[in-house]
Amino acid sequence: MRALLVCSTALLVAVLAASPDVASAQMKLSPKAAGPGGPETRYFTSIDGLMDGNADVVLKETRQGKTVTSAVLDVCYPIAKNSDRKDRFVANLQVNGQTLTGTTQSFGEKSPVTIKLARKQSGDTFEFRGQISIGGVVTEVTSPDNSDLSEKEFLDNQTTDDGITAQPKDFTEVSPEAIAVKVKLDAATDFLKSLKGQDVEVTLASLSVGCDALRAGEQTINMSVDPERAGALLAKFKATPGVTAAGWTAGMVEMDRTIRFAAADWREGDKIARDKLAAAVSNVLSKTLAAKPVSSSFNAATGKLKLTFKRPNKDFPALELTDTIEVAGLVSSDKPGASDRLMLWIGSPQVTTADESNGAKLNLSDETSADEEGEQPDDNGSIEALARELKGQRWDADKSVWK
């Protein structure tokens, strides 16, 4: 079970405050510091066994000395075993000595929830036993050896980084084709439907509404888009109802395989001369890879360049096997807006081998192991050769500057 719930405290407050049905269960996470002998807020971020160990839990207790005066239980969990869909409930618990009880309803499935927990303290550790019932499913709770957290410790363990940079100074920290939009959950469906038919690629994983999103009341949707359209598209998104943030994020570009060069010779008006640049790149790679260019194309949605080459396989020349090499690339301005510099990223070559000789074919399978897949094929100095051809600069990771 994940021992520590990573969620934004500020987000918890926002979603609870925004939900009239749970206003009474609002977890006020930033009370004024208590004076000597005053109330104290403590947190537990795990209760073993819930939903096969897949539940995210925050139990907030307010205490006067060692006496619990109030408690709020916030649980986020899969709606079914092995499901990516999540549901959540927040319950104000009644305190009767060391017994915590409460009833509520889950937000998504509207399932009735009943909680009955016995709490026992032994030194600095706490034990919880009892039952939590959601719909018709009863979970037996046996959770010994729990440690509580202070307000400061709890807050220190939270994160609010959504990875979105609204106005990056350049594309060294974020990727020019990768954009993200944070949208309120009640507006997310309409926003996603509005993307149908548009030249954007939505990251499938970002459609999953996780516990952080449920607690925040906001979902971050990641997309890939042609860098030349990214700025205008983000401006449009920012004006869309329900969108609370939009900007660039991490994507395909790796700085160690990126070149920056003067844009003057590679523009046609205000557009990048993509075909001219693709031809120049293909010419260089055909030499470094010792392969014949076959095709080049740009993805209409993402602007991603795909170059294809072929060469005789040298492992067993008598069989006349053929290597097909695919190389991905991306060209963009080196920063949002107008610039006199361009960036070119070139991915590692991906090689497949097949029998393309005349007559009967030898069927081949590639049984590369998982460990071997992590080793990228040698590109024979392709990045250095491209930098020379384009009179460009490479990225110095140690100094975080172009060299």
C-alpha distance (Angstrom), angle and dihedral (degrees) to the residues before:
residue distance angle dihedral
M1 . . .
R2 3.71 . .
A3 3.79 102.2 .
L4 3.72 97.3 -156.1
L5 3.76 128.9 45.0
V6 3.79 110.1 -136.7
C7 3.75 107.5 -157.5
S8 3.76 137.5 126.7
T9 3.76 114.8 -95.3
A10 3.75 89.6 -155.5
L11 3.77 88.6 53.3
L12 3.80 91.7 51.3
V13 3.77 90.1 55.3
A14 3.79 92.6 46.3
V15 3.78 97.0 53.3
L16 3.77 95.5 42.1
A17 3.77 91.7 48.7
A18 3.78 89.4 49.3
S19 3.80 93.4 53.2
P20 3.82 112.0 77.7
D21 3.81 90.4 -169.5
V22 3.78 91.1 63.7
A23 3.78 101.3 32.9
S24 3.78 89.1 115.0
A25 3.79 89.2 55.1
Q26 3.79 95.6 50.7
M27 3.79 112.0 144.0
K28 3.78 105.0 -138.2
L29 3.75 99.3 -156.6
S30 3.78 100.6 179.8
P31 3.80 109.6 53.6
K32 3.75 120.7 164.9
A33 3.77 113.7 -87.5
A34 3.76 110.2 -86.6
G35 3.76 120.2 -120.8
P36 3.78 122.4 -129.8
G37 3.78 108.7 -54.9
G38 3.81 91.4 6.5
P39 3.81 127.6 126.3
E40 3.80 117.9 -64.5
T41 3.81 129.5 -157.8
R42 3.81 119.3 -141.0
Y43 3.81 132.1 176.3
F44 3.79 139.5 -148.4
T45 3.80 116.8 -162.4
S46 3.80 100.5 -171.6
I47 3.78 140.9 43.7
D48 3.80 111.5 -179.1
G49 3.78 123.4 -122.7
L50 3.78 102.4 19.9
M51 3.81 112.6 142.1
D52 3.81 92.0 -11.0
G53 3.78 89.9 -53.1
N54 3.81 93.2 -56.2
A55 3.80 99.0 109.7
D56 3.80 124.3 108.0
V57 3.78 108.2 -141.1
V58 3.78 136.4 -170.4
L59 3.79 117.3 178.0
K60 3.78 112.0 -175.0
E61 3.78 118.8 -164.6
T62 3.78 129.1 -171.9
R63 3.78 111.8 -155.5
Q64 3.76 138.6 -171.7
G65 3.77 101.4 -154.8
K66 3.82 104.1 -46.7
T67 3.79 93.5 -25.4
V68 3.79 117.7 102.3
T69 3.81 109.3 -136.4
S70 3.82 99.0 176.2
A71 3.79 139.8 -1.0
V72 3.81 138.7 -169.0
L73 3.81 123.5 -161.3
D74 3.82 118.8 -156.8
V75 3.82 115.6 -174.4
C76 3.81 128.0 176.8
Y77 3.81 116.8 -172.8
P78 3.83 144.9 158.4
I79 3.81 112.1 -83.6
A80 3.81 88.5 -134.8
K81 3.78 137.7 6.8
N82 3.83 112.1 -71.6
S83 3.82 90.6 3.6
D84 3.80 122.0 138.0
R85 3.79 90.4 -152.5
K86 3.78 114.5 98.7
D87 3.78 135.5 -156.1
R88 3.78 129.2 -171.0
F89 3.76 142.7 -162.4
V90 3.79 133.9 -167.5
A91 3.78 118.3 -160.6
N92 3.78 133.4 -173.7
L93 3.79 104.0 -138.8
Q94 3.77 125.2 -143.6
V95 3.79 111.8 -131.2
N96 3.79 118.5 -143.1
G97 3.77 108.2 167.7
Q98 3.81 104.4 -63.9
T99 3.80 94.6 -16.4
L100 3.81 121.5 99.3
T101 3.79 118.1 -165.3
G102 3.76 136.3 167.8
T103 3.79 148.4 144.9
T104 3.79 131.1 -142.8
Q105 3.81 142.5 139.3
S106 3.80 128.5 -102.7
F107 3.79 115.7 -111.1
G108 3.80 100.4 -129.7
E109 3.80 109.6 31.5
K110 3.82 93.8 25.5
S111 3.80 88.8 -131.0
P112 3.81 117.1 168.0
V113 3.80 112.3 -112.0
T114 3.81 128.0 -157.9
I115 3.79 123.6 -174.7
K116 3.79 129.0 -168.4
L117 3.79 117.4 166.7
A118 3.77 133.0 167.5
R119 3.78 113.3 -148.3
K120 3.80 123.6 -155.4
Q121 3.79 127.1 -179.3
S122 3.78 122.4 -154.1
G123 3.80 112.8 178.2
D124 3.80 106.9 -56.8
T125 3.80 95.7 -17.2
F126 3.79 132.1 79.4
E127 3.77 133.9 -151.8
F128 3.82 125.9 -152.7
R129 3.79 123.2 -165.1
G130 3.78 131.4 168.5
Q131 3.78 140.9 69.6
I132 3.79 139.0 -57.0
S133 3.80 115.1 -165.6
I134 3.82 121.5 -163.7
G135 3.78 113.5 -177.8
G136 3.78 104.4 -43.5
V137 3.81 95.2 -26.4
V138 3.80 117.0 100.8
T139 3.79 119.6 -163.1
E140 3.78 119.1 -161.1
V141 3.80 109.6 -139.6
T142 3.79 119.7 -146.8
S143 3.77 109.0 161.0
P144 3.82 117.5 157.3
D145 3.80 129.7 174.2
N146 3.80 99.8 31.4
S147 3.78 120.0 164.4
D148 3.77 122.1 -152.7
L149 3.79 127.4 -137.4
S150 3.77 131.5 -137.8
E151 3.80 120.9 -123.9
K152 3.80 90.7 -100.2
E153 3.81 94.1 47.0
F154 3.80 90.7 49.0
L155 3.80 93.0 49.7
D156 3.81 92.1 46.3
N157 3.80 88.9 58.7
Q158 3.80 94.5 54.9
T159 3.78 127.6 95.0
T160 3.79 130.9 -159.9
D161 3.82 99.9 177.8
D162 3.81 109.3 128.2
G163 3.80 92.6 175.3
I164 3.82 92.4 -120.1
T165 3.81 119.3 135.0
A166 3.79 109.9 -171.0
Q167 3.81 97.2 -168.5
P168 3.82 112.2 17.3
K169 3.78 115.4 -173.1
D170 3.81 88.9 -137.4
F171 3.79 142.4 -20.6
T172 3.79 98.6 -90.0
E173 3.82 94.9 98.4
V174 3.81 99.1 30.2
S175 3.79 131.8 35.8
P176 3.84 120.3 -109.5
E177 3.81 95.2 -133.9
A178 3.82 97.3 41.8
I179 3.79 117.0 88.7
A180 3.78 132.6 166.0
V181 3.78 135.4 -161.9
K182 3.79 127.3 -159.8
V183 3.79 110.2 -150.2
K184 3.79 133.6 175.2
L185 3.78 112.7 -100.3
D186 3.79 94.1 -120.6
A187 3.82 89.4 55.2
A188 3.83 98.1 40.3
T189 3.81 97.0 90.8
D190 3.81 93.7 52.0
F191 3.80 90.6 45.3
L192 3.80 92.6 51.9
K193 3.80 92.3 46.1
S194 3.81 88.4 53.5
L195 3.82 88.5 61.4
K196 3.80 92.9 61.5
G197 3.79 110.3 114.6
Q198 3.80 92.8 13.8
D199 3.80 124.0 120.1
V200 3.79 95.8 -108.6
E201 3.79 133.0 106.7
V202 3.80 115.6 -138.2
T203 3.80 117.0 -150.3
L204 3.79 105.7 -118.9
A205 3.81 94.4 -145.7
S206 3.80 91.2 58.7
L207 3.82 90.7 63.2
S208 3.80 89.2 70.4
V209 3.80 110.7 97.3
G210 3.79 105.2 -141.6
C211 3.77 131.8 -170.2
D212 3.79 93.6 -89.9
A213 3.80 89.7 54.9
L214 3.81 92.9 47.1
R215 3.78 91.1 51.3
A216 3.79 92.8 44.3
G217 3.78 95.7 44.6
E218 3.81 86.0 -134.4
Q219 3.79 134.5 95.8
T220 3.81 126.8 -152.9
I221 3.81 112.6 -140.3
N222 3.81 117.5 -164.3
M223 3.78 122.9 -152.8
S224 3.78 141.9 174.1
V225 3.79 118.7 -137.5
D226 3.79 138.7 166.3
P227 3.84 104.3 -80.1
E228 3.81 90.8 -132.2
R229 3.83 89.4 61.5
A230 3.79 98.7 36.8
G231 3.80 97.8 91.5
A232 3.81 95.2 49.8
L233 3.80 91.7 44.3
L234 3.80 92.2 51.5
A235 3.80 90.7 50.1
K236 3.80 88.5 53.5
F237 3.79 92.5 47.6
K238 3.80 92.8 50.1
A239 3.79 88.9 59.4
T240 3.81 93.0 49.7
P241 3.83 116.6 108.8
G242 3.79 112.1 -104.6
V243 3.81 95.7 21.8
T244 3.80 111.4 122.4
A245 3.82 100.5 173.7
A246 3.79 138.5 9.9
G247 3.78 134.6 175.3
W248 3.78 147.4 108.3
T249 3.79 124.9 -47.6
A250 3.81 141.3 174.5
G251 3.79 116.5 -52.4
M252 3.78 144.3 145.6
V253 3.80 99.5 -41.7
E254 3.81 116.3 104.6
M255 3.78 113.4 -169.5
D256 3.82 94.9 -142.8
R257 3.82 88.5 63.3
T258 3.81 96.1 42.5
I259 3.80 131.0 100.8
R260 3.81 127.5 -163.5
F261 3.79 118.4 -154.7
A262 3.81 143.2 161.2
A263 3.81 113.2 -73.5
A264 3.82 99.2 -152.5
D265 3.82 97.1 92.2
W266 3.79 93.9 42.3
R267 3.78 104.5 54.2
E268 3.79 133.6 92.4
G269 3.78 103.8 -162.6
D270 3.79 106.7 -52.4
K271 3.83 93.2 -22.1
I272 3.79 130.3 85.8
A273 3.82 112.6 -107.6
R274 3.77 90.8 -124.1
D275 3.79 99.2 170.6
K276 3.81 91.3 50.1
L277 3.80 91.4 48.8
A278 3.81 92.9 45.0
A279 3.81 89.6 52.8
A280 3.81 91.2 51.1
V281 3.81 92.2 48.0
S282 3.80 91.9 46.4
N283 3.80 90.7 51.2
V284 3.81 92.2 53.0
L285 3.80 94.6 45.0
S286 3.79 92.9 47.7
K287 3.80 86.6 62.8
T288 3.80 99.0 42.7
L289 3.80 92.8 44.2
A290 3.81 93.6 39.2
A291 3.79 89.0 -132.1
K292 3.79 138.4 126.0
P293 3.84 117.7 -110.9
V294 3.80 111.5 -116.1
S295 3.80 106.3 171.4
S296 3.79 145.9 -18.8
S297 3.80 129.5 -160.7
F298 3.78 141.8 164.4
N299 3.81 121.8 -133.7
A300 3.82 108.4 -119.6
A301 3.80 93.1 -143.7
T302 3.80 103.0 41.2
G303 3.81 103.8 20.3
K304 3.81 88.0 -127.5
L305 3.81 114.8 158.5
K306 3.80 119.4 -135.4
L307 3.79 119.1 -165.7
T308 3.80 122.3 -174.1
F309 3.80 126.7 -162.2
K310 3.80 135.7 174.2
R311 3.79 132.3 -154.4
P312 3.80 138.1 164.1
N313 3.78 112.1 -88.9
K314 3.82 109.8 -116.2
D315 3.79 98.8 -162.2
F316 3.83 93.9 84.5
P317 3.83 108.1 5.3
A318 3.81 95.0 -179.5
L319 3.82 90.3 65.8
E320 3.81 92.0 58.1
L321 3.79 93.3 -137.3
T322 3.81 121.1 173.1
D323 3.80 129.8 -136.3
T324 3.79 115.3 -146.5
I325 3.80 111.4 -159.2
E326 3.79 122.9 -163.2
V327 3.78 120.8 -168.5
A328 3.80 123.5 -173.3
G329 3.78 122.8 -151.6
L330 3.78 143.1 171.8
V331 3.79 130.4 -157.7
S332 3.78 125.0 -167.6
S333 3.75 144.5 138.2
D334 3.81 110.8 -70.1
K335 3.81 90.6 -119.1
P336 3.82 139.1 13.8
G337 3.78 114.1 -75.6
A338 3.78 127.5 7.9
S339 3.81 118.9 -6.1
D340 3.79 138.8 158.7
R341 3.81 90.3 -138.9
L342 3.79 133.5 73.8
M343 3.79 131.1 -158.6
L344 3.79 125.5 -142.4
W345 3.79 121.6 -166.5
I346 3.79 119.2 -169.7
G347 3.80 120.9 -168.8
S348 3.78 126.9 -142.7
P349 3.82 114.8 -81.1
Q350 3.81 115.1 -97.5
V351 3.80 111.1 -149.5
T352 3.81 128.2 -163.6
T353 3.79 124.9 177.1
A354 3.80 126.7 -147.9
D355 3.76 140.9 160.3
E356 3.80 106.1 -104.3
S357 3.80 96.0 160.5
N358 3.79 123.3 123.1
G359 3.79 119.3 -86.8
A360 3.79 126.4 11.1
K361 3.81 114.8 11.3
L362 3.77 131.5 -134.6
N363 3.80 108.8 -128.9
L364 3.80 111.7 -135.2
S365 3.79 133.8 -169.5
D366 3.79 127.1 -165.8
E367 3.80 109.4 -138.0
T368 3.77 96.4 178.4
S369 3.79 109.9 165.6
A370 3.80 123.3 -124.7
D371 3.81 90.0 -108.1
E372 3.78 92.7 51.3
E373 3.80 91.7 49.4
G374 3.81 88.9 67.5
E375 3.82 90.3 63.6
Q376 3.79 110.5 86.9
P377 3.82 116.7 -143.7
D378 3.79 117.5 -106.2
D379 3.81 111.4 -94.1
N380 3.82 92.6 -163.9
G381 3.79 95.2 -123.1
S382 3.81 95.6 -50.3
I383 3.81 95.3 151.0
E384 3.81 92.8 50.5
A385 3.81 90.8 47.1
L386 3.81 91.8 50.4
A387 3.81 91.2 48.5
R388 3.80 89.5 54.5
E389 3.80 92.9 46.4
L390 3.81 93.4 49.2
K391 3.81 94.1 37.6
G392 3.76 86.0 -125.3
Q393 3.79 141.0 154.2
R394 3.80 130.3 -112.2
W395 3.81 124.5 -142.0
D396 3.81 118.1 -102.7
A397 3.81 103.5 -147.0
D398 3.82 93.5 -172.2
K399 3.79 94.0 56.4
S400 3.83 97.3 25.8
V401 3.81 92.1 -130.5
W402 3.79 138.0 109.3
K403 3.81 111.8 -99.2
